[in-house]
Amino acid sequence: MNNTQKNRLVWALATAASILTITNVQAEAPAAAEKPVYGEYKDWRVLGVSHRLDKQFVRAILGNHTAITAAQSGKTMPWPDGTIIAKLSWKEQTHSNWPQAVVPGEFVGAEAMIKDSKKFPETGGWGFGHWEGKTLVMNDKEKSATCFACHTPMKDHDYVYTTPVFQ
């Protein structure tokens, strides 16, 4: 992939993430009683975007208020307890009217990292989970160990791959 293609991909991903954020901000918020314990990720702001080549996924990485505040102030080393990072994934597809553009296709799922250094000391202070509808389901110990193993190379970045767009 040459630099022009990379620049176009970054632009397309950033545009898609912005549209997702704008669309969700305009959506009617559900009643407070319907909110799951860890919040509804669709209300959160974009921390970053990524394109996972091995799985051919386009991703928007969102953060709750704690994550956004930490990212805006540059206080992510380490991320503060209470941070929740949501990773929304779609299968990549080529834009029907712009074949050079990779855009989100079929929705794959939403995963989460929850920072609580007291509750999750064995996984660097992070809990791992996924959303089933509006409910954030925490992964069991075995699945969390698998997630943590993947994030171990990022130990010097508090186990987080995402570089916030605010920096």
C-alpha positions in Angstrom: 0.0 0.0 0.0 1.6 3.3 -1.1 1.4 6.6 0.9 -1.5 7.9 -1.1 -3.5 4.8 -0.5 -2.6 4.9 3.2 -3.7 8.6 3.4 -7.0 7.8 1.7 -7.6 4.9 4.1 -6.9 7.1 7.2 -9.2 9.8 5.8 -12.0 7.2 5.0 -11.7 5.7 8.5 -11.7 9.1 10.2 -14.7 10.2 8.1 -16.6 7.0 9.0 -15.8 7.4 12.7 -16.9 11.0 12.6 -20.2 10.1 10.9 -20.8 7.3 13.5 -20.2 9.8 16.3 -22.4 12.5 14.7 -25.2 10.1 13.9 -25.2 8.7 17.4 -25.1 12.1 19.1 -28.3 13.0 17.2 -30.0 9.7 18.1 -32.5 9.9 21.0 -30.9 8.8 24.2 -32.6 5.8 26.0 -34.0 6.3 29.4 -31.4 6.1 32.2 -33.0 2.9 33.6 -32.1 1.2 30.3 -28.4 2.0 30.5 -26.1 -0.9 31.3 -23.8 -0.7 34.3 -20.8 0.4 32.2 -22.7 2.9 29.9 -23.9 2.7 26.4 -20.9 2.9 24.1 -23.0 4.6 21.3 -23.0 7.8 23.5 -19.2 7.9 23.6 -16.7 9.9 21.6 -14.0 8.7 19.2 -10.6 8.0 20.6 -9.1 6.6 17.4 -9.6 4.5 14.3 -7.8 1.4 13.0 -7.7 -1.0 10.1 -6.8 -4.5 11.1 -5.3 -6.0 8.0 -5.1 -9.7 9.2 -8.9 -9.8 9.9 -9.9 -7.2 7.3 -11.7 -5.2 10.0 -12.3 -1.4 10.1 -12.6 -0.2 13.7 -13.7 2.8 15.6 -12.3 3.0 19.1 -14.5 5.0 21.5 -14.0 6.1 25.0 -16.3 6.9 28.0 -16.0 10.3 29.7 -13.1 9.2 31.8 -11.1 7.9 28.8 -11.8 11.1 26.7 -10.8 13.4 29.6 -7.6 11.4 30.2 -6.8 11.5 26.4 -7.5 15.2 26.1 -5.2 16.0 29.0 -2.5 13.5 27.9 -2.9 11.4 31.1 -2.9 7.9 29.6 0.3 6.6 31.1 -1.4 4.9 32.9 -5.0 5.3 32.0 -7.0 6.2 35.1 -9.3 3.7 36.8 -12.8 4.1 35.4 -11.6 4.3 31.8 -13.6 2.2 29.4 -12.4 1.8 25.8 -14.9 0.3 23.3 -13.7 -1.3 20.0 -16.4 -1.4 17.3 -15.5 -3.6 14.4 -16.9 -3.9 10.9 -15.8 -6.1 8.0 -14.0 -3.9 5.5 -15.6 -3.4 2.1 -14.8 -1.3 -0.9 -16.9 1.8 -1.4 -19.4 1.2 -4.2 -18.7 4.6 -5.8 -15.1 5.0 -4.8 -13.2 1.7 -5.3 -10.0 3.2 -3.8 -11.8 3.6 -0.4 -12.2 1.0 2.3 -15.3 1.6 4.3 -17.2 -0.2 7.1 -19.3 -3.1 5.9 -21.2 -5.7 8.0 -21.0 -5.0 11.8 -18.8 -7.7 13.6 -19.2 -6.7 17.2 -18.2 -4.4 20.1 -15.5 -5.3 22.7 -14.3 -3.4 25.7 -11.4 -2.8 28.0 -12.3 -1.6 31.5 -9.6 -0.1 33.8 -9.9 -1.1 37.4 -6.5 -1.8 38.9 -7.9 -3.3 42.1 -10.4 -5.6 40.4 -8.2 -6.8 37.5 -4.6 -6.9 38.9 -3.7 -10.1 37.1 -4.3 -8.5 33.7 -2.5 -5.2 34.1 -5.5 -3.5 35.7 -7.7 -4.1 32.7 -10.9 -6.2 32.4 -12.0 -7.4 29.0 -15.6 -7.8 27.8 -18.0 -7.5 24.9 -21.5 -6.0 24.4 -24.5 -8.2 23.8 -27.1 -5.6 22.8 -26.9 -2.9 25.4 -25.3 -5.2 28.1 -21.6 -5.3 28.6 -20.7 -8.9 29.4 -17.3 -9.4 31.1 -15.2 -12.2 29.7 -14.4 -15.2 31.9 -10.9 -15.6 33.2 -9.7 -17.8 30.3 -11.0 -15.5 27.6 -9.6 -12.4 29.5 -6.2 -14.2 29.6 -6.3 -14.6 25.9 -7.1 -10.9 25.4 -4.4 -9.8 27.8 -1.8 -12.0 26.0 -2.5 -10.1 22.8 -2.1 -6.7 24.6 1.1 -7.7 26.5 3.4 -6.2 23.8 1.8 -2.8 24.7 2.9 -3.0 28.3 4.8 0.2 28.0 1.6 1.9 26.8 -0.6 0.5 29.6 -1.6 -2.4 27.4 -3.5 -0.2 24.9 -2.8 -0.2 21.2 -4.8 2.9 20.4 -3.1 6.3 20.2 -5.8 8.9 21.0 -6.5 11.3 18.1 -6.2 14.1 20.7 -2.4 13.8 20.9 
